[in-house]
């Protein structure tokens, strides 16, 4: 019986800690960022149709580009993004990378007449992939930074799960959006969704969690009671 009481107290403390961890503006914006990060993925199932059926690419060429060249570009973006994050701060890298990536997407959507030029299209796609690789690796780093170590496993896992949910929601939007818009408009819409990342990250304070919650448990309990 005594062991059961201890377990209940421990469970209640864990719930209290989780509540405290998600009570801050930055950690709540982390939820917004996680849930909106991959909404633009609605475009992914549309790209094979655009490239193969509309632009005349063969499936082998599309798969080699997407699964070969762009994977290498993405990995390079992770490496470069990680180094830039160390030098200039992850938040800054996310904001400027997301802004550049959004502008590249807008450029892509507004240059439909140039899509028949394979060099132009692959270059644009590669630059976009590289830039968002830099942003993504620093988003993961930012999520770790705003995670409170006291409930680190639970909180960070929650963020990762919400990012996966964001991708699922993005894929679910594909059919409805594809029926209503042409390819150029779909690409421009994905730019709008990508820009949400900028707005979310701008107001996240990477140090808020440790500054506010990095104190004694007694102080944390008092703060939670006041909330």
Secondary structure by P-SEA (a helix, b strand, c coil): caaaaaaaaaaaaaaaaaaaaaccaaaaaaaaaaaccccccccccaaaaaacccccccaaaaaaaaacaaaaaaaaaaaaaaaaaaaccaaaaaaaaaaaaaaaaaaaaaaccccccaaaaaaaaaaaaaaaaaaaaaaaaaaaaaccccaaaaaaaaaaaaaaaaaaaaaaaaaaaaacccaaaaaaaaaaaaaaaaaaaaacccccccccccccaaaaaaaaaac
